[in-house]
Amino acid sequence: MLQKYGSAIDVKKTWKVRGKWCIFGENLNGLVIMAEKKRFKVDGIYYEIIGDGSVAVTNGKGDSEAKSYSGDVVIPSEVTYEGVDYKVTEIGERTFYGCTGLTSVEIPNSVTVIGVGAFYNCTALTSVEIPNSVKEIGRWAFSGCTGLKNFQVNADNPAYCDIKGVLFSKDKKQLIAYPNAKVTEYKIPNSVMKIGECAFAGCMGLTSVEIPASVKGIDGLAFSGCTGLKNFQVNADNPAYCNIEGVLFSKDKKQLIAYPNAKATKYKIPNSVIIIGQYAFRDCTGLTSVKIPNSVTYIGRLAFSGCTGLTSVKIPNSVAYIGRLAFYGCTGLTSVSIGNSVMEIGELAFNGCTDLTSIEIPEGVTRIGGSAFSGCTGLTSVKIPNSVTEIGFKAFSGCTGLTSATIGKSVTYIGRWAFYGCDNLKEVTCKALTPPSVGSQDYATWRKTLYVPKASLEAYRKHKVWGQFKEILPIEE
């Protein structure tokens, strides 16, 4: 029971609302109450009440990136505040996020949960001892700990174990986390069936990984940020995966799973590939050229994001979908050729491609996703084909070099701020006979020239958004 507004609360559930932990429950009169969880500090450690008699260790400022801790931190199993004793049961989400001065942490036997990103980017941390009480370790809990060499798990822990300093599930069927600063080559044990999310993330010194026949699942971002990785070796008897010249594929070679970050600068994808998987080439900064064959129909989420060395990409006619964030942050990309079978350009697909000077969107594309070309400051003009019906939220926002835009006749909806911040845009041509529905504020600051079909002049001039253009003129025949 907790006290709030002078009455006891029977805690039913805890939840996060607008970034703050809250308590949901009932008082003695049956009234449902929501109360923000209380934070306090004792002996330099910050806590948050998460339930009746329980607290979580948290960061100091209510800020997920607050770097509150340094040196050697000893977490107690119990803490007393305002005369009340609390049991320390959790290390909260991002509690030690970015605490680069944290050198060691002692986790008490009372802690059952280590939250998402709890020790993310604790670069000075070299070893972690996990007591037998811990039953749950969140995603990315130790990602970015570039000095970490060793996990030690209490032998009586029912959920986890370690093998030579590597963190596994108790049954040794899942590899949870590989210490960032461990050896350069690693052979995964034959017991492992699954490589967990971010399991090797940030292991910059890792050069080679040998995957046994037992592995049947590899979670997303498992090898993200392995900047030194040159080679995958997959046991020939593995039923789910294989490697071709050190690149990781599905067994049938129809999906490219992962390209080693430090491999060759130029790569020709095999003709067997239908799917370029999510994260497949992510952050391969040394990759300067990639040839995508006509067999590929799908480019997955974040597939080429962060490939800053890529200068041009030709997407073949076979591709129907370009996934969300597919080329996000490819700052060296100057030109992109998109095949005529693409129907949708996903959200943020080319976001932040600052050197992109030209883009030809083919007939056949029906939707341009939100922020798809946002921040492409090198673009000077854009022509949206007649097949497009929807332009997403912030699709071209921040394209400060854009001077002209042509919108096809089939567009019926343009999301809010689709061209926000395009301060050099001098003229817009919209071929749609009926003024497309437009999110507010899109054109309010332009006060430029709009060209529309002659038969639709009055409709555009009377429109509450389109009518804000400085002058609206007929399209010249």
C-alpha positions as CSV (number, residue, x, y, z in Angstrom):
1,M,0.0,0.0,0.0
2,L,1.2,3.5,-0.8
3,Q,0.0,6.9,0.5
4,K,-1.3,9.5,-1.9
5,Y,-3.5,12.5,-1.3
6,G,-4.0,11.3,2.3
7,S,-5.4,7.9,1.4
8,A,-3.9,4.5,0.9
9,I,-3.5,3.2,-2.7
10,D,-3.8,-0.5,-3.5
11,V,-1.3,-0.7,-6.3
12,K,-2.6,-2.5,-9.4
13,K,-0.1,-1.7,-12.1
14,T,2.9,0.5,-12.9
15,W,3.3,2.1,-16.3
16,K,5.3,4.8,-18.1
17,V,3.4,7.9,-19.1
18,R,5.1,10.7,-21.0
19,G,8.5,9.3,-20.0
20,K,7.6,9.2,-16.3
21,W,6.9,6.1,-14.2
22,C,3.4,6.2,-12.7
23,I,1.4,4.1,-10.3
24,F,-2.2,3.0,-11.2
25,G,-4.4,1.7,-8.4
26,E,-7.4,2.2,-6.2
27,N,-7.9,4.0,-2.9
28,L,-10.0,2.6,-0.1
29,N,-13.1,4.2,-1.7
30,G,-12.6,2.4,-5.0
31,L,-11.5,5.6,-6.8
32,V,-8.9,4.9,-9.6
33,I,-5.8,6.9,-9.0
34,M,-2.7,7.7,-11.1
35,A,0.2,9.0,-9.1
36,E,3.6,9.8,-10.5
37,K,6.3,7.7,-8.9
38,K,8.4,9.4,-6.4
39,R,12.2,9.8,-6.9
40,F,14.7,10.3,-4.1
41,K,18.5,10.2,-3.4
42,V,20.3,8.3,-0.7
43,D,24.2,8.2,-0.5
44,G,24.7,9.4,-4.0
45,I,22.3,6.9,-5.7
46,Y,19.0,7.9,-7.1
47,Y,15.9,5.8,-6.7
48,E,12.3,5.6,-7.9
49,I,9.4,3.9,-6.1
50,I,8.0,1.3,-8.4
51,G,5.7,-0.6,-6.1
52,D,4.8,-1.4,-2.5
53,G,8.1,-1.5,-0.7
54,S,10.2,-1.7,-3.9
55,V,12.5,0.8,-5.7
56,A,14.5,0.9,-8.9
57,V,17.9,2.6,-9.2
58,T,17.5,5.4,-11.7
59,N,19.5,8.3,-13.1
60,G,19.7,11.6,-11.4
61,K,17.8,14.1,-13.4
62,G,14.8,12.3,-14.8
63,D,16.8,12.5,-18.1
64,S,17.4,9.3,-20.0
65,E,20.9,10.5,-20.9
66,A,21.8,12.0,-17.5
67,K,25.4,11.0,-16.7
68,S,25.0,10.9,-13.0
69,Y,27.5,8.2,-11.9
70,S,31.2,7.7,-12.0
71,G,33.9,5.6,-10.2
72,D,32.9,2.5,-8.3
73,V,29.2,2.3,-7.5
74,V,27.9,-0.1,-4.9
75,I,24.1,-0.6,-5.0
76,P,22.6,-1.7,-1.7
77,S,19.9,-4.4,-1.4
78,E,17.8,-2.1,0.8
79,V,17.4,1.6,1.3
80,T,15.6,3.7,3.9
81,Y,13.9,7.0,3.0
82,E,11.7,9.1,5.3
83,G,11.5,6.3,7.8
84,V,10.4,3.7,5.2
85,D,12.5,0.7,4.2
86,Y,12.5,-0.2,0.5
87,K,14.0,-3.2,-1.3
88,V,16.1,-2.5,-4.4
89,T,14.7,-4.8,-7.1
90,E,15.5,-3.1,-10.4
91,I,18.1,-1.1,-12.3
92,G,15.9,1.1,-14.4
93,E,16.0,1.8,-18.1
94,R,19.1,3.8,-19.1
95,T,20.1,4.3,-15.5
96,F,23.9,4.4,-16.3
97,Y,23.5,5.5,-19.9
98,G,26.6,7.2,-21.1
99,C,28.3,7.2,-17.7
100,T,31.8,7.0,-19.2
101,G,33.4,7.4,-15.9
102,L,31.8,4.4,-14.3
103,T,34.5,1.9,-13.6
104,S,32.7,-0.8,-11.6
105,V,29.2,-1.6,-10.2
106,E,28.2,-4.0,-7.5
107,I,24.7,-5.4,-8.1
108,P,23.0,-6.7,-5.0
109,N,21.2,-10.1,-4.8
110,S,17.9,-8.3,-4.5
111,V,17.9,-7.0,-8.1
112,T,15.6,-9.0,-10.4
113,V,15.6,-6.7,-13.5
114,I,18.3,-4.9,-15.4
115,G,16.5,-2.5,-17.7
116,V,16.8,-1.6,-21.4
117,G,20.0,0.2,-22.1
118,A,20.9,0.2,-18.4
119,F,24.7,0.4,-18.9
120,Y,24.7,1.6,-22.5
121,N,28.0,3.3,-23.4
122,C,29.6,2.8,-20.1
123,T,33.0,2.7,-21.8
124,A,35.2,2.4,-18.7
125,L,33.3,-0.7,-17.3
126,T,35.5,-3.7,-17.7
127,S,33.7,-6.5,-15.8
128,V,30.1,-7.1,-14.6
129,E,29.0,-9.6,-11.9
130,I,25.4,-10.7,-12.2
131,P,23.9,-12.2,-9.0
132,N,21.5,-15.1,-8.8
133,S,18.5,-12.9,-8.3
134,V,18.5,-11.4,-11.8
135,K,15.7,-12.8,-14.0
136,E,15.5,-10.3,-16.8
137,I,18.1,-8.3,-18.8
138,G,16.7,-5.7,-21.2
139,R,17.8,-5.0,-24.8
140,W,21.1,-3.1,-25.3
141,A,21.7,-3.3,-21.5
142,F,25.5,-3.5,-22.1
143,S,25.8,-2.2,-25.7
144,G,28.6,0.3,-26.3
145,C,30.6,-0.8,-23.2
146,T,33.8,-0.8,-25.3
147,G,36.0,-1.7,-22.3
148,L,34.0,-4.7,-21.2
149,K,35.9,-7.9,-21.2
150,N,34.0,-10.2,-19.0
151,F,30.6,-11.2,-17.6
152,Q,30.5,-13.3,-14.4
153,V,27.1,-14.9,-13.5
154,N,26.4,-16.5,-10.2
155,A,26.2,-20.2,-10.6
156,D,22.8,-20.3,-8.9
157,N,21.2,-17.9,-11.3
158,P,18.2,-19.6,-12.8
159,A,18.0,-17.5,-16.0
160,Y,21.5,-16.8,-17.1
161,C,25.0,-18.2,-17.2
162,D,28.4,-17.3,-18.6
163,I,30.8,-19.3,-20.7
164,K,34.4,-17.9,-20.7
165,G,33.0,-14.4,-19.9
166,V,30.2,-14.4,-22.6
167,L,26.6,-14.0,-21.4
168,F,24.1,-16.8,-22.2
169,S,20.7,-18.0,-21.2
170,K,20.8,-20.6,-18.5
171,D,20.2,-23.4,-21.0
172,K,23.0,-22.0,-23.2
173,K,20.6,-21.9,-26.2
174,Q,20.7,-18.2,-26.6
175,L,23.8,-15.9,-26.8
176,I,22.7,-12.8,-24.9
177,A,25.8,-10.5,-25.0
178,Y,29.4,-10.8,-26.1
179,P,31.7,-8.4,-24.2
180,N,32.8,-5.5,-26.5
181,A,36.5,-5.8,-25.6
182,K,36.9,-9.5,-25.8
183,V,38.9,-11.6,-28.3
184,T,39.0,-10.8,-32.0
185,E,37.8,-14.2,-33.3
186,Y,34.9,-16.1,-31.8
187,K,33.5,-19.6,-32.3
188,I,29.9,-19.7,-31.0
189,P,29.2,-22.9,-28.9
190,N,27.3,-25.7,-30.5
191,S,24.5,-25.4,-27.9
192,V,23.4,-22.0,-29.2
193,M,20.1,-21.9,-31.2
194,K,19.6,-18.1,-31.2
195,I,21.9,-15.1,-31.3
196,G,20.0,-12.3,-29.4
197,E,19.3,-8.8,-30.4
198,C,22.5,-6.6,-30.2
199,A,24.4,-9.6,-29.0
200,F,27.7,-8.5,-30.6
201,A,26.7,-4.8,-31.1
202,G,29.7,-2.5,-30.8
203,C,32.4,-5.2,-30.8
204,M,34.8,-3.1,-32.8
205,G,37.7,-5.5,-32.3
206,L,35.8,-8.6,-33.5
207,T,37.1,-9.8,-36.9
208,S,35.5,-13.2,-37.4
209,V,32.5,-15.1,-36.2
210,E,32.0,-18.9,-36.6
211,I,28.3,-19.9,-36.5
212,P,27.6,-23.5,-35.6
213,A,25.0,-25.8,-37.2
214,S,22.7,-25.4,-34.1
215,V,21.9,-21.7,-34.8
216,K,18.4,-21.2,-36.2
217,G,17.7,-17.6,-35.4
218,I,19.7,-14.3,-35.5
219,D,17.9,-11.2,-34.1
220,G,18.2,-7.8,-35.6
221,L,21.3,-5.7,-34.9
222,A,23.1,-8.7,-33.6
223,F,26.3,-7.5,-35.3
224,S,25.7,-3.8,-35.5
225,G,28.7,-1.6,-35.1
226,C,31.2,-4.4,-35.5
227,T,33.5,-2.2,-37.5
228,G,36.4,-4.6,-37.7
229,L,34.3,-7.6,-38.8
230,K,35.6,-9.2,-42.0
231,N,34.2,-12.6,-42.1
232,F,31.2,-14.9,-41.2
233,Q,31.8,-18.6,-41.2
234,V,28.8,-20.9,-41.1
235,N,28.9,-24.6,-40.5
236,A,27.9,-26.4,-43.7
237,D,25.3,-28.4,-41.8
238,N,23.4,-25.3,-40.5
239,P,19.8,-25.6,-41.8
240,A,19.0,-21.9,-41.6
241,Y,22.1,-20.0,-42.7
242,C,25.1,-20.2,-45.0
243,N,28.0,-17.9,-46.0
244,I,29.3,-17.0,-49.4
245,E,32.8,-15.5,-49.3
246,G,32.3,-14.4,-45.7
247,V,28.9,-12.8,-46.2
248,L,25.9,-14.1,-44.2
249,F,22.9,-15.5,-46.1
250,S,19.8,-17.5,-45.5
251,K,20.3,-21.2,-46.3
252,D,18.5,-20.9,-49.7
253,K,20.6,-17.8,-50.5
254,K,17.5,-15.8,-51.2
255,Q,18.1,-13.3,-48.4
256,L,21.2,-11.4,-47.6
257,I,21.4,-11.3,-43.8
258,A,24.6,-9.4,-43.0
259,Y,27.6,-8.0,-44.8
260,P,30.7,-7.7,-42.6
261,N,31.5,-4.0,-41.9
262,A,35.2,-4.3,-42.7
263,K,34.9,-6.4,-45.9
264,A,35.7,-5.2,-49.4
265,T,34.7,-1.8,-50.6
266,K,32.9,-3.0,-53.7
267,Y,30.3,-5.8,-53.7
268,K,28.1,-7.5,-56.3
269,I,25.1,-9.2,-54.7
270,P,24.5,-12.7,-56.0
271,N,21.6,-13.3,-58.5
272,S,19.9,-15.7,-56.1
273,V,19.0,-12.9,-53.6
274,I,15.4,-11.7,-53.5
275,I,15.5,-9.8,-50.2
276,I,18.2,-7.5,-48.8
277,G,17.4,-7.9,-45.1
278,Q,17.0,-5.2,-42.5
279,Y,20.4,-3.9,-41.3
280,A,22.2,-6.0,-43.9
281,F,24.8,-3.3,-44.8
282,R,24.2,-0.9,-41.9
283,D,27.2,1.3,-41.1
284,C,29.4,-0.3,-43.7
285,T,31.2,3.0,-44.0
286,G,34.0,1.5,-46.3
287,L,31.5,0.3,-48.9
288,T,31.8,2.5,-52.0
289,S,29.8,0.5,-54.5
290,V,27.1,-2.1,-54.5
291,K,25.5,-3.8,-57.5
292,I,21.9,-4.9,-56.9
293,P,20.7,-7.7,-59.3
294,N,17.3,-7.9,-61.0
295,S,16.3,-10.8,-58.7
296,V,15.9,-8.4,-55.7
297,T,12.3,-7.4,-55.0
298,Y,12.6,-5.9,-51.4
299,I,15.1,-3.7,-49.7
300,G,14.6,-3.9,-46.0
301,R,14.5,-1.4,-43.1
302,L,17.9,0.3,-42.5
303,A,19.5,-2.0,-45.1
304,F,22.1,0.6,-46.2
305,S,21.8,3.2,-43.5
306,G,25.0,4.9,-42.5
307,C,26.9,3.7,-45.6
308,T,28.6,7.0,-45.9
309,G,31.0,5.9,-48.6
310,L,28.3,5.0,-51.2
311,T,28.2,7.6,-53.9
312,S,25.6,6.2,-56.3
313,V,22.9,3.4,-56.2
314,K,21.0,1.9,-59.0
315,I,17.8,0.1,-57.8
316,P,16.7,-2.3,-60.5
317,N,13.2,-2.7,-62.0
318,S,12.5,-5.8,-60.0
319,V,12.4,-3.9,-56.6
320,A,8.8,-3.2,-55.4
321,Y,9.5,-1.7,-52.0
322,I,12.2,0.4,-50.5
323,G,12.0,0.0,-46.7
324,R,12.0,2.5,-43.9
325,L,15.4,4.2,-43.3
326,A,16.9,2.1,-46.1
327,F,19.5,4.6,-47.1
328,Y,19.3,6.9,-44.0
329,G,22.4,9.0,-43.5
330,C,24.2,7.9,-46.7
331,T,25.8,11.3,-46.8
332,G,28.1,10.5,-49.7
333,L,25.2,9.5,-52.0
334,T,25.0,11.9,-55.0
335,S,22.6,10.1,-57.3
336,V,19.9,7.4,-57.1
337,S,18.2,5.6,-59.9
338,I,14.9,3.9,-58.8
339,G,13.5,1.1,-60.9
340,N,10.0,1.4,-62.4
341,S,8.5,-1.4,-60.3
342,V,8.9,0.5,-57.0
343,M,5.4,1.2,-55.5
344,E,6.4,2.7,-52.2
345,I,9.3,4.7,-50.9
346,G,9.4,4.0,-47.1
347,E,9.5,6.5,-44.3
348,L,13.0,8.2,-43.9
349,A,14.3,6.1,-46.8
350,F,16.8,8.7,-48.0
351,N,16.6,11.0,-45.0
352,G,19.8,12.9,-44.4
353,C,21.4,12.1,-47.8
354,T,22.9,15.6,-47.9
355,D,25.0,15.2,-51.1
356,L,22.0,13.8,-53.1
357,T,21.6,16.3,-56.0
358,S,19.1,14.4,-58.1
359,I,16.4,11.9,-57.7
360,E,14.1,10.5,-60.4
361,I,10.9,9.1,-58.9
362,P,9.4,6.7,-61.5
363,E,5.9,6.2,-62.6
364,G,4.5,3.4,-60.5
365,V,5.3,4.8,-57.1
366,T,2.0,5.5,-55.3
367,R,3.3,6.7,-51.9
368,I,6.3,8.7,-50.7
369,G,6.7,8.0,-47.0
370,G,7.1,10.5,-44.2
371,S,10.5,12.2,-44.1
372,A,11.6,10.1,-47.1
373,F,13.9,12.8,-48.4
374,S,14.0,15.1,-45.4
375,G,17.3,16.9,-45.0
376,C,18.5,16.2,-48.5
377,T,20.0,19.7,-48.7
378,G,21.6,19.1,-52.1
379,L,18.4,18.5,-54.0
380,T,17.5,21.4,-56.3
381,S,14.3,20.1,-57.9
382,V,11.9,17.3,-57.6
383,K,9.3,15.9,-59.9
384,I,6.6,13.7,-58.4
385,P,5.0,11.5,-61.0
386,N,1.3,11.1,-61.8
387,S,1.1,7.7,-60.1
388,V,1.7,9.1,-56.6
389,T,-1.4,9.6,-54.5
390,E,0.2,10.5,-51.2
391,I,3.1,12.5,-50.0
392,G,3.9,11.8,-46.4
393,F,4.6,14.0,-43.3
394,K,7.8,16.0,-43.7
395,A,8.6,14.1,-46.9
396,F,10.9,16.9,-48.3
397,S,11.3,19.0,-45.2
398,G,14.7,20.7,-44.7
399,C,15.6,20.4,-48.4
400,T,17.1,23.9,-48.3
401,G,18.5,23.7,-51.9
402,L,15.1,22.9,-53.5
403,T,14.0,25.7,-55.9
404,S,11.2,24.0,-57.8
405,A,8.7,21.1,-57.2
406,T,6.3,19.5,-59.5
407,I,3.4,17.5,-58.0
408,G,1.6,14.9,-60.2
409,K,-2.1,15.0,-61.0
410,S,-3.1,12.0,-58.9
411,V,-1.9,13.3,-55.5
412,T,-4.9,13.6,-53.1
413,Y,-3.1,14.1,-49.8
414,I,0.1,15.9,-48.8
415,G,1.1,15.5,-45.1
416,R,1.9,18.3,-42.7
417,W,5.2,20.1,-43.2
418,A,5.9,18.1,-46.4
419,F,8.1,21.0,-47.7
420,Y,8.7,22.7,-44.4
421,G,12.0,24.6,-44.3
422,C,12.4,24.6,-48.1
423,D,13.2,28.3,-47.9
424,N,14.6,28.6,-51.4
425,L,11.6,27.0,-53.1
426,K,10.5,29.6,-55.7
427,E,7.7,27.8,-57.5
428,V,5.5,24.8,-57.2
429,T,3.5,23.2,-60.0
430,C,0.5,21.1,-58.9
431,K,-1.2,19.2,-61.7
432,A,-4.1,17.8,-59.7
433,L,-7.5,19.2,-60.8
434,T,-8.9,19.0,-57.3
435,P,-6.6,20.7,-54.7
436,P,-5.1,17.9,-52.6
437,S,-5.8,17.8,-48.9
438,V,-2.9,19.5,-47.2
439,G,-1.8,19.4,-43.6
440,S,-1.7,22.9,-42.0
441,Q,1.4,25.1,-42.1
442,D,2.8,23.5,-45.2
443,Y,2.8,26.5,-47.4
444,A,2.2,29.3,-45.0
445,T,5.7,30.6,-45.1
446,W,6.4,30.2,-48.8
447,R,4.5,33.1,-50.3
448,K,5.8,32.0,-53.7
449,T,4.3,31.1,-57.1
450,L,2.0,28.2,-57.6
451,Y,1.1,26.8,-61.0
452,V,-2.2,24.8,-61.4
453,P,-4.5,23.6,-64.1
454,K,-6.4,26.5,-65.6
455,A,-9.7,25.0,-64.9
456,S,-8.8,24.8,-61.2
457,L,-7.6,28.3,-60.6
458,E,-10.5,29.4,-58.5
459,A,-10.5,26.2,-56.4
460,Y,-6.9,26.7,-55.4
461,R,-7.3,30.4,-54.8
462,K,-10.2,29.8,-52.4
463,H,-8.5,26.9,-50.6
464,K,-7.5,27.7,-47.0
465,V,-3.9,26.4,-47.5
466,W,-3.2,26.5,-51.2
467,G,-4.7,30.0,-51.3
468,Q,-1.8,31.3,-49.2
469,F,0.6,31.4,-52.1
470,K,1.6,34.8,-53.2
471,E,0.3,34.3,-56.7
472,I,-1.5,31.4,-58.4
473,L,-1.1,31.1,-62.1
474,P,-2.3,28.6,-64.8
475,I,0.1,25.9,-66.1
476,E,1.3,26.9,-69.5
477,E,0.1,24.5,-72.1
